Amino acid sequence: MKKRSLLYRVITCIVAGLVTAALWLLIGRSGENPLVPKAIILTLVAISLLSIIVFPFIWQYFQSRKAEVGAKINAWLYAIIRYAIALDIAIFGWKKYFYLQFNVDDKITSQPMNQQSGEVLTWFYFGHSHVFGCIVASLQILGGAMLLFRKTWLLGAIILFALMLNITSINIFYQMNAGALSQSLIMTIGLIYLILIDFDRLAEFFFKAQSNILSISSVKLSTKTILRIAGVLVPVLYTWYQATH
């Protein structure tokens, strides 16, 4: 059983607290919900954030007394992180299917585009194709479902990380609202955490495992090096030539 440091416990609790708080806030943003009143939502958010401060030391206490209990706590926190991320991202996916995202009021779209904010332009652009929105939604829903199973959670995390990194970049550089930015940023951090859990397995797969691509043994290493450098420089030089002529 791998020994975990207090710093590891703190980081794990921070991630768990943030992703669960983000999930509760997402549920609470849907307006007045008689099934989940705002008072309950705010209480759950407060508990999630408070656990970031308190729970690492509770975990440390149980770990010092019985290692098996500490391992069970660790497993439960992994599950909480995976499920919170899966539910959060899947909700955003289903919102696209039901036209709850990428919708811009006709009064706004009738105005000149150079007068619109980056957020309006982004939603108008992505809302132009509902099919594309459904493709993104399907990836979110599929990736979220994959997080729920031990055999597929890592692949699901990688798929969602690539997707959420792109969404987070859009939210940053197109000046989306603070709620959307914080949601995507927290989910991306959570996915990075999950991926790093199995970093050794990924490093083995990508860098150490033998490739099935055959090597051209008759070509000298120096020639291969020149060809590789050319593969990097030729596109740059070709594009520079087009831009300057």
N, C-alpha and C positions, 0 to 999 in steps of 0.2 A: 504494500500500500504506500503510495507516494506521500511523503510528509509535506504539509502545506504550511506556509509561513503566515504570520498575522497580516502582512501586506497583501498576500493573495486573498485572504478572507475579506479584507477591506474592499479590494477591487471587485470581488465577486458580489458582495453586498451592495456596492454602489451601482453596479450594472443591474442587479435584480431590482433594486429600489427604483431606479430611473425608468426601466422598461415597464414595470407595473404601474408606476405613477402616470406614465405617458398613456398607457392603455385606459386607465380610469378617466383621464382627462379627455381622451378621444370619445369615450362613451358619454361623458358629461357634456360634450360640445354639441350634441344633437338636439339641444333645446330642452324644454321641460318634458321629462320622461316620468310618468307616474310609477313605472316599475322600478326606476332607480332615481330617487329624488336627489337634488343637488347636494343636500346636506350629507347624504351617504357618500356621494362621490368625493366631496371635499374631505370627509373623514378618512376614506380609503387612500386618497392621495397623501394626506398627512401621515398616516400609518406607514405607507410605502417609503416616504422620505425620512421619517424618523428611524425606520429600521436600518437605514444606511449608517446612522451614527451608533445605534445601540447593538444591533445584531452581531457585528464582528466579534465583540467581546463576549457575548453569550455563546457564540460558536466556539471561541477560544476556550471558554470555561469547560464546556462539554467535551471538547477535543482533549483537553489535558486530563480529564477524568476517565474517559473511555474513548479510544480511537474509533471504535465501530460506530458510536453515536455521531462523532464528527463526520465520518464518511457518509452516513445517512443524511445529515444536514446538507452536506455538499451535493449529494444526488438530488435532493429536493430543490435546492437553489438552481441547479442546472435545469431541472424540469420547469421551474417557474419562469426562468429566462426564456426557454424555448417556447413555452406555451404563450407567454405574454407577447413575444415578438410575432408568433404565428397568428394569433388573434388580431393584433393591431394591424398588421400588413394585409391580412385577409379581409378585414373590414374595409380598408381603403380599396381593395380590389373589387369587392361587391358593390361599393358605391359607384364605381365606374360603369358597371353593368346596368345599374338602375338610374343612370343619368343624374347622380348626385355630385358628380365632379365634371370639370371641363365645361361648365355651363356659364355663359355670359349673357347678361340681359341685352335685349335688342336695342334699348335706348343707349347703351354704352357702345355697342358694335357699330351703330350708325354714326358715331362721332369719328373724327380723323384719328387714324392709328397713332400718329406722332404725338397725340395728346394723352395717350393711354400709359398706364404704369406697366412695368415689366410683368407683374402678376397677371393683369388683364390680357396682355399680349400672349403670354404663355398659355393661359387657359383657352383663349380663342383659337390659338394655333393647334393645340392638342385636341380641342373639341371639334375641329373640322372633320376628323375621321373617327367615328364611333368604333369602327372595326379595329383601328390601331389601339384605341383605349381599352377595348376588350382583350386584345392580345397582351397588353401590359397587365391588365387585371388578372388574366389567366395565369401569368407567371407569378404574380403575387399570391394568388390563391393556391396554386400548385406548390410553390416554394414553402408557403406556410404549412400546408398539409405534410410536406416531407419533413419539416422540423419536428413533427409529433412522433416520429418513429425512429428507433435507434439505428436501424440499418440505412436510413436515408437522410438523417438530419444534417450530416456534413455536406452532402451534395445540395440539399435545400438551402443551407446557409451560404454556400458559395454562389448559387444562383441568385438568391435574394441580395447578397452583398453587392454583386455587380449591378443589379437593378437599383438598389437603394443608394449606391454611390453616385449613380447618374442622376437620380431624383434629388439627392442632397445638393449636388453641384448646381442643378437647375434652380433649386430653392435659394441658393446663395447668390448666384450671379445674375438671376433675374428678379431679385428683390421680392421674393414671396413673403407672405405674412409670417410673423414670428411663430405662430402656432404650427404651421406646416413645416417650417424650418426646424423647430425644436423636435417635432415628431420624427422627421426623417433622420436628423442627426443622432438622436438617441437610439433609434432602431439600427442605424449603421454601426454605431459603437457596440451595441449588443451583438450584432452579427460578427464583428471583428473579434470580440471576446470568444464567441463560440468557435470560430475558426481556429483561433490560437490554442484552444484546448487540445486540438489534434494536429498541431503544427508539425510535430515529428513525423506523423503519418503522411502529411502532405509533402514535406521535404523529401521523404523517401520516394514518394510516387513521382514527383516532378524532377528531382535532381539525381537520385541514386538508382532508381530502377532502370534496368536495361531497356533501351528503346528498340522497337521493331523496325525503325527506319535503317536501311542498310547504308553502310559507309562506303564511299568510293575509295578503296584502298590504293588504287593506281595513281591518284592525284596527290602530289606532295603537299605537306602541311603549309609551306610558304604560299603555294598557289591558292590553297583553300582560304588562307588568311586574306590574301589580296581580293579574292572574290567576295568574301564577307564584307570587307571594307567598302568595296564597290557597291555592294547591295545596300549599304547605308548612304553612301555619298551620291550615287547616280540619281535617285529620286530628288534629292535636294538641289543638285546642279541643274537637272532638267527643269524643275519648277522655277528656279531662279532665272534660267534662260527665258522661259515663257513670260515671266513677270517683267523682264527688262527689255524685251524686243517686241 
